[in-house]
């Protein structure tokens, strides 16, 4: 029995922080022999607001999320990483979708980027990474930017 996870779930939103998390997740997956799953969660709106949108708007949000997912996979593979499966989630809050998918696939670890907001910004804007850490059934690696560091992607 190995102490390393067999499935690592990378949550991406297409940001620079997500690119940094992707580098870490791909390296972890490769060095531990784990399968790397990548998820992008499309933007959602409160139900009352969302009901006013027509199907075309929903399709646009889904297309936007698919582009984020496809671009992240392309970057990982271009850097020599290997993605086992991709997942596109819609109609659920980002934090909930990530936690639910991790449970569904039996992820042994979730890797997620964070902008590193502190104090008041976090209170006002919320933080997907914080919520995932609090609710996930498995370890969560939060990758934060280091001063002056940039993604290899």
N, C-alpha and C positions, 0 to 999 in steps of 0.2 A: 504494500500500500504506500502510495506517495503522499507527501504532505502538500504537494502542489496541486492547484485546481486543474481539472480536466477541461473546463470551459471558462473562458474569461470573456466578460461582456464589456465592450467599450461603448460608452454612450457619447454621441457626438452631436454638436449643433453647428459645425462648420467654422467655429471660431478659432483664433490662434491658440487658445487654451486647449481646445479639443484636439488640435494638431499635435500639441505637446503630449497630451494624454495618449494619443494614438501611437506615438513613438514608444512611449513606455509600455503600453499594452502589447504592441507587436514584439518588442524585445522580450517581455515576460513570457508571452506565448511561445516564442521560438526557443527560449532557453529552458523552459519547463516542459516542452512537448504538449502544451495545451492547445485546444482549438479556440481560435479567436472569433467571436461573434461581434458584429457591429450593429448598433441600433441608432436610428434617428427618429425623433418624435416630432411630428408636425405641430405647428402652432394651433392652439385651441382658444376658444372664446367661451365666456359664460353662456349657459344654455339660452337664456333670454335673448342675448345678442346674436348668438349663432343661428337661431331659428330664422332670423331675418335674412340670412345669407341664402342665396340660391345654390343649387348643385354646382354651378360653374365656379363659384367662389371656393367651395370645398375641393373641387378638382385642382384649382390653382394652388391651394395650400398643400395638397398632397404632392403635386408636381414639384413644388419648392422643397419639400422634405426629401423627396426622392433624389433631387439634384445634390442636396447636402450629403446624403448617404453615398451616392455613387462617387462623388468627388473625394470623400474620405477614403473609400475603398481604393480608388485609383492612386491616391497618395501613398497609402500603406503598401500597396503592391509595387509601386514604382521605387519605393525605398527598400524593397526586398522582403517585405513582410507577406504573410499569407493569411487571408480571411477565409474562415470556414463557411460562415453563413452571414447573411445580412437580414435585418429586420426593419420594417417600416411600421411605425405605430401612429395611429391617428385617434382623435376623439377621446383622448385621455390626457390628464395633466402630465407633464414631462416626468416629474419625479415618480408618480404612480406607475406610469407606463414602464419606466426603467426597472423599478422594483418588481412589478408583476412579471415582466419578461425574464428577469434573472431567476425568479422562482420557477417559471415555466420550463426553462431550459436547463435548470439545475446548475446554474453558474456557481463556481467556487470563488469567484472574485468579480467585482465590478470596478472598472477604471473609468474615472470621469475627470474632466478638467474643471477648474474653478477660476473665476476672475479675481478671487482674493478680496472681494468686498468685505469690509469690516463695519462694525458699529451701525450707524444710522442707515447707510446705503443698504446693508443686508436686511435691516428691519423694514425698510420701505419697499425694496424690490424683491425680497424673498431670495432664496438660494436653493436651486435644484440640488446641488451637491450636498448641502446640509441635510435636506429632507431625505435624500437617498441614504446617507449615512445613518440617520435615525431609524429608518424603516426597513432596510435591507436585511435579509436573512443570512448574508454572507459578508466577508470582509470587503470593504470599499477602499480603494486607493484613490485619494483625491490628489491630482497633480496640479500644483500651483506654479505660476510663472516665477522664475528666479530673476532677480534684477539683472537686466542686460542680456538675458538668454533669449534665443529665438528658436523656433521650430525648424527642423531640417527640411520640412516640406515647403 
